[in-house]
């Protein structure tokens, strides 16, 4: 029996479809200059507001790169930085394998806090993106999860009522925000648990 209430399934990107680790980037920066990677990571953590402002489209790509090259003592070029900063992703093939199956019965949307560099140099060419009806990206809509605006952007494009949406995200705060506006939502922990949660909701895949 198919769950007739859910019409739209909305996936987060990072750590759901594509796990990521900045360790890869730190190791590569360390090879350029000893401990430069740790210096970069320390700055990044202590000034996370810079990262969040970039994701939200509040500062330009050029400005973000300028800040980061300063942190790296200008030991690398802008292009090299973008590549190192973005080669942090792998693909969760198990979760990705669900997309073509779900696509047969549901609208699929991607909802991600991301930025123009990670998109361009990191994940833009992944073939699984073709299964999504629309990508809602924070830096393009000028809002980030858990802000209500970014969830409403999905509804604008899906043209479905709030309760028709099912959201899958690894961060509980973002899951809670979706539930608050009337969506159903699942916190992603691992593939097997996701399958269990979808099955419990009578989602066809």
N, C-alpha and C positions, 0 to 999 in steps of 0.2 A: 504494500500500500504506500502510495506517495504522499508525502507531506504537501498539502495543497496551499498551506499558508506561506511557505517560503518560495519566493520567486527570484530573489537576487542573493547570490553568495559573494561576499566581499572578502578578499584576501589581503592581509598585510604582506609586505615583500621581505624585509630583512628578518632573518632568523625564523621565518616560516617557509618561504619558497627558496630563499637564498641565505643560508647561514653565513656569518661574516666574522672575521677576527682581525683586529688591528695589529696583532702580533706579526703578521706577514710584513706589514708596512714598517713597523718598528725595526725589525731585523734588517730590512733593506736600507733604511736610513742610517742605522748603526754602521753598516759597511762603508758608507760615505765618509763618516767621521765618528770616531769612538764616542759612545754615549750620547750621540746626537739624537738617536731614536728615543731614548729615555727622556731627554730634555723636551722633545716634541710632545711626547705623551703626557708629561707633567703639565705642560702649558695647556694642552688640549683639555685635560680633565679639569684644571683649575679655571679655565675660561670657556666652559661648555656653552655659555651664553652666545659666544661667537658662532659656534657650530649651529646652535638652534636658530639664531638670527639668519644664518645662511640658508638653512632648511626652509625658513618661513619667507624667504625672498626679501628680507629687510636689508641685507647687504649684498652687493653685487659679487659675481664670481671673481671679477678682477680684484676687488677689495679683499675678499677672502684669501685668494692666492697670495696677495701682497703681504698679508699678515703672517701667513704660514711660511713664506719664504724668509721672512725676517727671523722667525723662530728657528729655521734651519740654517741660519747664518749665510744665506744665499749660496750654499754649497751645491744646490741643484737648480735646474732651470724650471720654469713654470710648467712646461710640458712633462718633464720628468716627475715633478711633484704630483701632477694630476694622475699620472699612471701608477705611481707608487701608492698614492692615497686611495686609489680605486681598485687595486688588485688584491682585494680582501675577501672576495665572495667565492662561495662554492654553491652548487645546486643541490637542493634536497630532492633527489629524483623520485622518491616515494610520494612525496606530497605533489610534486609536479605531475606525476602520472594520474592523479585524480582529475586534473583539469579537463582533458578531452571527454572524460566520462560525465562529469558534472555539466559540461557545456551543452549536452544533449537535452537537458531538462530545465536549466536555469540560466539567467543572465549572470555573467561573471564580471566583477569589477576588482580593480587593484586600488588599494588605498594605502599610501606610503608617506611617511616622513622621510624625505630624501632631498637630494640637492642636484644641481645641474652637472657637477663634476662626476659624481658617482653614476649618474644616468649615462652620461656621454662616454666615460672611460671604463665603467664597471659592468652595467647590466643591460644596457639598451638593446644589445643584439641577441639576447637570449631568445631562443625560438618559442618558448612557452608563452611569451607575451601575446602571441597571436590568438590565444583562447579568450582573452579579455575583451569585453565590449568597450570598456573605457578605462583609462588610467587616471586616477585622481592623485596628483603629486603635490606635496605641500608647497614647494617653491613656485609652483605654477598657479596655485589657487590662493597663495598668501595666507595660509592658515595651517596649523599643525594639530595632530592629535595631542591631547584630548579635547581640543576646542570644538564646540558644536558645529561651527561653520564648515569644517572640512567633511563632516559626516553628511551635512545637508547638501554639499556639493555632489555627493554620490546620488542622493535622491533626485536632484535636478536632472541628472542624466538617465537614471533608471526609470524615472516617471512612475515609481511604485510607492505605495504607502510605507511608512516607517516599519510597521510590523512584518512586512514582506522581506525584510533584509536579515541575513545571517552573516555575522562578522567573525573572522578568524584572525586573532592577533596573539603574539606571545606575551604582551605586556598587559597585566591585569588592569591597570589604570585606564588603558585605552579600551579594553573590553567593557569596563564599568561605564565609561562615557557613552558607548554605543547603547548599552542597556538602558541608560538614563533617558535617552531620546526615543525609546520604544523599539529598538532593534533586538533581535536575539543575538547572542554572541558566545563564542567559545574561546577560552584561553588555550593557545597551542602550547603543548609541552613536547609531544613526540607524535610521530605518524600513527602508531598503534592507538593511542588515546584519541586522536582526531577521528579515526575510523569508527571507534566506539561511540563517540559523541554524535557523529553524523548519523550513524545507524539508529541510535536512540531517538533521533528526531525524524526518522523515516525519510531521510534524504536519499534519493536514488543516485547510485554511482556504480 
